[in-house]
Amino acid sequence: MKRIITFGTFDVFHIGHINILERAKELGDFLIVGVSSDQLNYNKKNRYPIYNQQDRVKIISALKFVDLVFIEESLELKLEYIKQFEADLLVMGNDWEGRFDWVKPDCDVVYLPRTPSISTTEIIEVVKSIK
């Protein structure tokens, strides 16, 4: 059985999230998704997500092609998560191209193209501009 692992914030869930998770699942048999904790998101982006981590985990867990969801507490723990969940393949969006090649001795890595013209940050900015 080929185990796939991927990570993301998955805030303001949209079609780009569905696309990358579906494509990740097509690469193996069991899809594991690490959802960034609220604190990790704040550390990365200097803002908390719109939806809290429990809600984001519930959304991702409800997807039929996702087999297991956990909270990602730290970017530096990627390799530990890969080992803990016995992942064979790490899948990330191509906006992270090359940034996780350092795990290749323990796990294959694939960077998938993002869905064009959609991002959570852009959605949030559009909504904020509507007054």
C-alpha positions in Angstrom: 0.0 0.0 0.0 1.4 3.4 -1.0 0.9 6.1 1.6 0.8 9.7 0.5 1.2 12.7 2.9 0.6 16.3 2.3 0.3 19.5 4.3 -1.6 22.8 4.2 -3.7 25.3 6.1 -6.8 24.7 4.0 -8.5 27.9 5.2 -11.5 29.3 3.3 -11.8 25.9 1.5 -11.9 26.2 -2.3 -11.7 24.2 -5.5 -7.8 24.4 -5.5 -7.8 22.5 -2.3 -10.1 19.8 -3.7 -7.9 19.6 -6.9 -4.6 19.1 -5.1 -6.0 16.6 -2.6 -7.7 14.5 -5.3 -4.5 14.5 -7.4 -2.5 13.5 -4.3 -4.8 10.6 -3.6 -4.5 9.4 -7.2 -0.8 8.9 -6.6 -1.3 6.2 -3.9 -3.7 4.2 -1.8 -3.9 6.1 1.5 -3.9 9.9 1.9 -2.7 11.5 5.1 -3.2 15.3 5.5 -1.5 17.5 8.0 -3.5 20.6 8.7 -1.5 23.6 9.9 -2.3 24.5 13.5 -3.7 28.0 14.1 -0.4 29.0 15.8 1.7 27.6 12.9 -0.4 29.6 10.4 0.1 32.7 12.5 3.9 32.1 12.6 4.0 31.7 8.8 1.6 34.4 7.7 1.4 36.8 10.7 -2.4 36.2 10.9 -4.7 33.5 12.3 -6.8 31.5 9.8 -10.4 32.5 9.2 -11.6 29.0 10.3 -10.0 27.5 13.5 -8.0 24.3 13.3 -10.8 22.1 14.6 -13.2 23.3 11.8 -10.5 22.9 9.2 -9.7 19.4 10.3 -13.4 18.6 10.2 -13.7 19.9 6.6 -10.7 17.9 5.4 -11.8 14.8 7.3 -15.2 14.9 5.5 -13.6 14.5 2.1 -14.1 10.9 0.7 -10.5 10.8 -0.7 -8.8 11.7 2.6 -8.0 8.8 4.9 -6.4 10.4 7.9 -6.0 14.0 9.2 -3.7 15.4 11.9 -2.6 18.8 13.2 0.8 20.0 11.9 2.4 21.9 14.7 5.7 22.8 13.1 7.2 23.1 9.6 10.5 21.7 11.0 8.8 18.4 11.9 7.9 17.4 8.3 10.4 14.5 8.3 9.1 13.3 11.8 5.5 13.3 10.5 6.6 11.4 7.3 8.2 8.8 9.5 5.4 8.7 12.1 2.8 8.0 9.4 5.1 5.8 7.3 4.5 7.9 4.2 6.1 6.8 0.9 5.4 10.1 -1.0 5.2 13.7 0.1 3.0 15.8 -2.2 3.1 19.6 -2.1 2.0 22.4 -4.4 4.5 23.7 -6.8 4.7 27.0 -5.0 7.0 25.0 -2.6 9.1 23.6 -5.5 12.4 22.3 -4.2 11.8 23.3 -0.6 11.3 19.8 0.7 13.8 17.9 -1.5 15.8 17.4 1.7 13.3 14.6 2.8 14.1 12.6 -0.4 16.4 10.1 1.4 13.4 9.0 3.4 10.4 9.7 1.1 9.8 10.5 -2.5 8.6 14.1 -3.2 6.2 15.4 -5.9 5.3 19.0 -6.4 1.9 19.4 -8.2 0.8 22.5 -10.1 -1.6 24.7 -8.3 -5.0 25.5 -9.6 -4.6 28.7 -11.6 -6.4 32.0 -10.5 -7.4 30.9 -7.0 -5.8 31.3 -3.6 -7.1 31.7 -0.1 -5.2 34.9 0.3 -6.8 36.4 -2.8 -10.3 35.3 -1.6 -9.7 36.9 1.8 -8.5 40.2 0.2 -11.5 40.3 -2.2 -13.9 39.8 0.7 -12.1 42.4 2.9 -12.4 44.9 0.0 -16.2 44.6 -0.2 -17.8 47.1 2.1 
